[in-house]
Amino acid sequence: MELKSTLRLHNWMFGTIITLNIGILLTLISIIYSVLGK
């Protein structure tokens, strides 16, 4: 029971990190795109 809740917490943290990384990546791509576009 304890292991399952810990595993769920790790999955949640992993998902949050991936979502944050995708957001940062998209922001960087849009910044580079706007800089190259000018």
Secondary structure by P-SEA (a helix, b strand, c coil): caaaaaaaaaaaaaaaaaaaaaaaaaaaaaaaaaaaac
